[in-house]
Amino acid sequence: MNRKQSISIIFFWVLCFAMPALAQDAIITNRIWDPTIKTVELRNSSDLFAPPVLVLGADNVQLSCSFDDLKGSIHHYAYTVVHCNANWTPSRLWPNEYINGITEERISDAKPSFGTRVAYTHYAFQLPSSSMQFTRSGNYLLKVYDESNPSTICFTLRFYVVEPLSSVTGTVSKSSSIEQRDAYQEVDFQVTAHSYLIDPRSNVCAYILQNGREDDAIRLRPKQVVG
């Protein structure tokens, strides 16, 4: 074996060992991976215009997920959830540390289309379910996949499980800048913590989203800390 072949083999092994680390640190987003999957929605069952947010421990509050499959025939799909850090990278928690019950569940509600030009199957499910309950607040990623091949991801969606440890009050008004009054809005808000926070200037951040879009979210750090 010459020196060039040796370097190539060593480099290949470095890539093999590095790939799991890259996957662990990858930022995960809302994305449809299967081109036959259409009309993906994740909504609050009690408020269709609200963002996909669950309150930890709240009763009778669920998120409804639905999608259409243009394959036509009924397939077996399942889903799981992944707990994420603030920057939407997978956390190091094991599933049993944030889920009470089973960690994967089959989607059983499937309805084939009738009398349409394009045949499709409509799927729907709710979370949390009676067999899958969340025990920690945080950012979560919903993964829907082919039950016979879990590595085949159909789509991923972000949602939130919140815990009332703080309160946020604020107002939205026209920009205080005369030049920007007709094109921009100003958001003034205050966050009040109900418990002690360690180094809030570093450990607290806020995100401002326009119409629920996360691709252009504005991230802010506290400008003023009192108490």
VOPAGU-2260 file (C-alpha; in pm, 1 decimal, decimal comma):
REM VOPAGU-2260
SITE   aa  ch    i         X         Y         Z
SITE  MET   A    0       0,0       0,0       0,0
SITE  ASN   A    1     147,1     334,3    -100,7
SITE  ARG   A    2     129,0     651,7     104,1
SITE  LYS   A    3    -156,3     803,2    -104,8
SITE  GLN   A    4    -379,8     499,7     -51,0
SITE  SER   A    5    -306,3     505,8     321,2
SITE  ILE   A    6    -407,6     871,7     350,7
SITE  SER   A    7    -729,6     805,5     156,9
SITE  ILE   A    8    -829,2     515,0     384,7
SITE  ILE   A    9    -752,7     716,6     699,8
SITE  PHE   A   10    -955,9    1009,3     566,4
SITE  PHE   A   11   -1248,9     776,1     492,8
SITE  TRP   A   12   -1248,0     643,6     847,5
SITE  VAL   A   13   -1235,9     998,2     987,2
SITE  LEU   A   14   -1548,0    1081,9     784,4
SITE  CYS   A   15   -1727,6     768,6     906,4
SITE  PHE   A   16   -1663,2     855,9    1269,6
SITE  ALA   A   17   -1748,0    1223,8    1216,7
SITE  MET   A   18   -2087,7    1168,6    1054,6
SITE  PRO   A   19   -2278,9    1082,1    1377,1
SITE  ALA   A   20   -2137,6    1394,9    1541,7
SITE  LEU   A   21   -2249,2    1609,0    1249,4
SITE  ALA   A   22   -2597,1    1458,2    1266,4
SITE  GLN   A   23   -2613,4    1528,5    1640,4
SITE  ASP   A   24   -2520,6    1895,3    1585,5
SITE  ALA   A   25   -2731,9    1948,5    1272,1
SITE  ILE   A   26   -2999,9    2215,9    1296,1
SITE  ILE   A   27   -3332,6    2056,4    1206,3
SITE  THR   A   28   -3617,5    2245,6    1041,6
SITE  ASN   A   29   -3967,2    2211,2     901,2
SITE  ARG   A   30   -3919,8    2007,1     585,9
SITE  ILE   A   31   -4106,7    1764,0     360,0
SITE  TRP   A   32   -3868,9    1489,1     247,0
SITE  ASP   A   33   -4112,4    1274,2      47,3
SITE  PRO   A   34   -4240,4    1447,1    -271,8
SITE  THR   A   35   -4566,0    1248,7    -258,5
SITE  ILE   A   36   -4656,5    1402,9      79,3
SITE  LYS   A   37   -4866,8    1719,0      49,7
SITE  THR   A   38   -5076,8    1957,5     261,8
SITE  VAL   A   39   -4884,8    1900,8     585,1
SITE  GLU   A   40   -5037,7    2084,3     881,8
SITE  LEU   A   41   -4971,7    2096,9    1255,3
SITE  ARG   A   42   -5227,0    2308,1    1439,7
SITE  ASN   A   43   -5363,3    2375,1    1784,0
SITE  SER   A   44   -5693,4    2188,3    1810,0
SITE  SER   A   45   -5861,3    2468,5    2008,1
SITE  ASP   A   46   -5723,4    2760,7    1802,5
SITE  LEU   A   47   -5647,8    2697,5    1434,4
SITE  PHE   A   48   -5460,9    3028,4    1402,9
SITE  ALA   A   49   -5234,3    2973,5    1703,2
SITE  PRO   A   50   -4876,4    2844,2    1665,4
SITE  PRO   A   51   -4808,3    2475,7    1747,8
SITE  VAL   A   52   -4762,8    2520,1    2122,6
SITE  LEU   A   53   -4855,4    2286,9    2409,0
SITE  VAL   A   54   -4860,4    2382,0    2776,7
SITE  LEU   A   55   -4690,1    2119,6    2990,3
SITE  GLY   A   56   -4944,0    1940,8    3209,8
SITE  ALA   A   57   -5249,7    2106,6    3052,5
SITE  ASP   A   58   -5550,0    1877,6    3010,3
SITE  ASN   A   59   -5759,2    1844,3    2694,4
SITE  VAL   A   60   -5513,8    2042,3    2479,7
SITE  GLN   A   61   -5368,0    1871,7    2173,4
SITE  LEU   A   62   -5195,9    1947,8    1847,0
SITE  SER   A   63   -5356,4    1803,8    1534,9
SITE  CYS   A   64   -5129,9    1684,9    1254,9
SITE  SER   A   65   -5262,1    1592,7     911,1
SITE  PHE   A   66   -5121,1    1529,6     565,4
SITE  ASP   A   67   -5212,0    1384,2     226,2
SITE  ASP   A   68   -5026,0    1102,7      50,7
SITE  LEU   A   69   -5047,3    1099,8    -329,4
SITE  LYS   A   70   -4935,5     736,9    -352,7
SITE  GLY   A   71   -5305,7     653,1    -348,7
SITE  SER   A   72   -5294,3     327,8    -156,1
SITE  ILE   A   73   -5288,2     312,1     221,9
SITE  HIS   A   74   -4940,1     293,1     374,3
SITE  HIS   A   75   -4835,4     239,4     733,8
SITE  TYR   A   76   -4679,7     551,8     881,1
SITE  ALA   A   77   -4556,7     618,9    1233,0
SITE  TYR   A   78   -4420,6     914,7    1424,1
SITE  THR   A   79   -4187,8    1002,3    1706,9
SITE  VAL   A   80   -4066,9    1325,0    1868,7
SITE  VAL   A   81   -3715,7    1452,5    1941,8
SITE  HIS   A   82   -3630,6    1694,4    2222,9
SITE  CYS   A   83   -3410,3    1979,9    2097,8
SITE  ASN   A   84   -3189,8    2252,2    2239,8
SITE  ALA   A   85   -3265,7    2623,5    2203,4
SITE  ASN   A   86   -3081,1    2632,2    1867,9
SITE  TRP   A   87   -3281,9    2333,6    1734,7
SITE  THR   A   88   -3007,8    2075,6    1758,4
SITE  PRO   A   89   -3103,8    1741,9    1921,3
SITE  SER   A   90   -3053,5    1747,4    2296,8
SITE  ARG   A   91   -2864,1    1474,1    2478,9
SITE  LEU   A   92   -3171,4    1353,1    2667,1
SITE  TRP   A   93   -3289,6     996,4    2618,7
SITE  PRO   A   94   -3651,5     961,1    2499,4
SITE  ASN   A   95   -3763,7     821,1    2835,6
SITE  GLU   A   96   -3639,5    1144,2    2997,4
SITE  TYR   A   97   -3897,2    1358,3    2815,5
SITE  ILE   A   98   -4169,0    1107,9    2719,3
SITE  ASN   A   99   -4394,7     910,2    2950,3
SITE  GLY   A  100   -4517,3     602,4    2764,5
SITE  ILE   A  101   -4423,3     473,5    2421,5
SITE  THR   A  102   -4174,7     671,7    2213,7
SITE  GLU   A  103   -4311,1     572,6    1870,6
SITE  GLU   A  104   -4671,4     542,4    1758,4
SITE  ARG   A  105   -4847,8     424,1    1441,0
SITE  ILE   A  106   -5080,7     660,7    1253,7
SITE  SER   A  107   -5406,6     466,6    1235,1
SITE  ASP   A  108   -5646,2     734,6    1102,8
SITE  ALA   A  109   -5624,9     695,5     722,6
SITE  LYS   A  110   -5904,9     792,2     480,5
SITE  PRO   A  111   -5876,4     730,1     102,9
SITE  SER   A  112   -6007,5     992,9    -137,5
SITE  PHE   A  113   -6330,1     939,0    -329,0
SITE  GLY   A  114   -6421,9    1073,6    -672,4
SITE  THR   A  115   -6108,1    1286,4    -714,7
SITE  ARG   A  116   -5895,7    1319,0   -1026,6
SITE  VAL   A  117   -5583,6    1236,0    -827,6
SITE  ALA   A  118   -5612,0     952,0    -579,1
SITE  TYR   A  119   -5471,6    1026,4    -234,9
SITE  THR   A  120   -5498,5     915,5     127,0
SITE  HIS   A  121   -5557,4    1158,8     410,8
SITE  TYR   A  122   -5384,1    1085,3     743,1
SITE  ALA   A  123   -5440,7    1252,8    1079,3
SITE  PHE   A  124   -5335,5    1211,5    1441,4
SITE  GLN   A  125   -5314,6    1409,7    1764,9
SITE  LEU   A  126   -5036,5    1462,7    2013,0
SITE  PRO   A  127   -4986,2    1411,9    2292,9
SITE  SER   A  128   -5185,2    1088,7    2290,6
SITE  SER   A  129   -5299,6     872,4    2578,4
SITE  SER   A  130   -4993,9     651,4    2526,6
SITE  MET   A  131   -4736,8     929,5    2464,4
SITE  GLN   A  132   -4715,5    1215,0    2715,0
SITE  PHE   A  133   -4449,7    1488,0    2740,8
SITE  THR   A  134   -4275,9    1535,7    3073,8
SITE  ARG   A  135   -4038,2    1823,1    2989,2
SITE  SER   A  136   -4081,9    2161,8    2831,7
SITE  GLY   A  137   -3867,5    2270,5    2539,4
SITE  ASN   A  138   -3836,0    2269,1    2163,0
SITE  TYR   A  139   -3957,2    1950,0    1995,4
SITE  LEU   A  140   -3929,7    1803,9    1647,8
SITE  LEU   A  141   -4203,3    1578,7    1510,5
SITE  LYS   A  142   -4076,4    1309,6    1271,5
SITE  VAL   A  143   -4319,2    1112,6    1053,1
SITE  TYR   A  144   -4168,8     810,9     876,4
SITE  ASP   A  145   -4244,9     487,1     693,7
SITE  GLU   A  146   -4319,5     231,7     966,4
SITE  SER   A  147   -4149,5     -50,0     771,8
SITE  ASN   A  148   -3834,7     162,2     726,3
SITE  PRO   A  149   -3784,6     416,0    1009,2
SITE  SER   A  150   -3485,2     569,4     832,1
SITE  THR   A  151   -3719,3     692,3     554,6
SITE  ILE   A  152   -3837,0    1025,5     694,2
SITE  CYS   A  153   -4147,4    1169,5     526,4
SITE  PHE   A  154   -4144,7    1510,9     694,4
SITE  THR   A  155   -4029,5    1695,5    1005,3
SITE  LEU   A  156   -4214,9    1971,8    1191,4
SITE  ARG   A  157   -4118,4    2191,6    1483,6
SITE  PHE   A  158   -4344,5    2249,2    1784,3
SITE  TYR   A  159   -4311,3    2374,7    2140,7
SITE  VAL   A  160   -4395,9    2248,5    2487,7
SITE  VAL   A  161   -4396,0    2543,7    2726,8
SITE  GLU   A  162   -4395,4    2571,5    3103,9
SITE  PRO   A  163   -4538,1    2883,4    3275,7
SITE  LEU   A  164   -4217,4    2988,1    3454,5
SITE  SER   A  165   -4229,6    3345,1    3322,8
SITE  SER   A  166   -4473,4    3597,0    3178,4
SITE  VAL   A  167   -4436,6    3816,5    2872,1
SITE  THR   A  168   -4616,8    4145,9    2817,3
SITE  GLY   A  169   -4572,5    4369,6    2518,0
SITE  THR   A  170   -4710,1    4597,6    2251,0
SITE  VAL   A  171   -4679,1    4619,5    1873,0
SITE  SER   A  172   -4686,5    4963,7    1713,3
SITE  LYS   A  173   -4556,5    5159,2    1416,7
SITE  SER   A  174   -4184,1    5220,6    1403,9
SITE  SER   A  175   -4064,4    5521,8    1601,9
SITE  SER   A  176   -3849,3    5610,8    1301,9
SITE  ILE   A  177   -4035,4    5848,6    1070,6
SITE  GLU   A  178   -3864,6    5701,4     763,7
SITE  GLN   A  179   -3976,6    5348,1     854,3
SITE  ARG   A  180   -4328,0    5411,4     992,2
SITE  ASP   A  181   -4507,5    5287,2     679,5
SITE  ALA   A  182   -4297,7    4972,1     632,0
SITE  TYR   A  183   -4185,0    4851,0     976,6
SITE  GLN   A  184   -4334,1    4769,8    1314,1
SITE  GLU   A  185   -4187,0    4813,2    1658,8
SITE  VAL   A  186   -4221,8    4544,3    1924,2
SITE  ASP   A  187   -4168,6    4643,1    2287,2
SITE  PHE   A  188   -4193,3    4367,7    2545,8
SITE  GLN   A  189   -4095,1    4272,2    2896,6
SITE  VAL   A  190   -4023,2    3925,3    3037,4
SITE  THR   A  191   -4084,4    3867,7    3407,1
SITE  ALA   A  192   -3934,9    3552,9    3558,2
SITE  HIS   A  193   -4122,0    3386,0    3843,4
SITE  SER   A  194   -3809,4    3209,8    3965,7
SITE  TYR   A  195   -3437,9    3285,0    3994,2
SITE  LEU   A  196   -3245,5    3289,3    3666,6
SITE  ILE   A  197   -2871,5    3226,1    3647,8
SITE  ASP   A  198   -2698,6    3491,1    3433,7
SITE  PRO   A  199   -3006,0    3603,5    3236,4
SITE  ARG   A  200   -2796,5    3813,0    2996,0
SITE  SER   A  201   -2638,9    3492,4    2863,4
SITE  ASN   A  202   -2908,1    3232,1    2932,6
SITE  VAL   A  203   -3217,5    3419,4    2816,0
SITE  CYS   A  204   -3298,1    3505,4    2456,0
SITE  ALA   A  205   -3613,9    3601,4    2268,1
SITE  TYR   A  206   -3720,8    3525,7    1913,0
SITE  ILE   A  207   -3953,9    3746,9    1711,0
SITE  LEU   A  208   -4130,0    3567,1    1426,8
SITE  GLN   A  209   -4320,7    3722,4    1139,0
SITE  ASN   A  210   -4642,3    3529,7    1061,3
SITE  GLY   A  211   -4497,9    3216,5    1222,6
SITE  ARG   A  212   -4197,3    3205,0     988,6
SITE  GLU   A  213   -3881,6    3076,4    1154,6
SITE  ASP   A  214   -3647,6    3118,6     858,9
SITE  ASP   A  215   -3611,8    3494,5     921,2
SITE  ALA   A  216   -3662,2    3504,5    1299,2
SITE  ILE   A  217   -3497,3    3789,3    1491,6
SITE  ARG   A  218   -3301,1    3676,1    1797,4
SITE  LEU   A  219   -3257,1    3921,1    2083,7
SITE  ARG   A  220   -3070,1    3926,3    2411,7
SITE  PRO   A  221   -3194,6    4122,4    2718,0
SITE  LYS   A  222   -3111,6    4493,1    2689,4
SITE  GLN   A  223   -3190,2    4558,1    3052,3
SITE  VAL   A  224   -3196,6    4328,9    3357,9
SITE  VAL   A  225   -3360,5    4443,7    3681,1
SITE  GLY   A  226   -3345,4    4253,2    4010,0
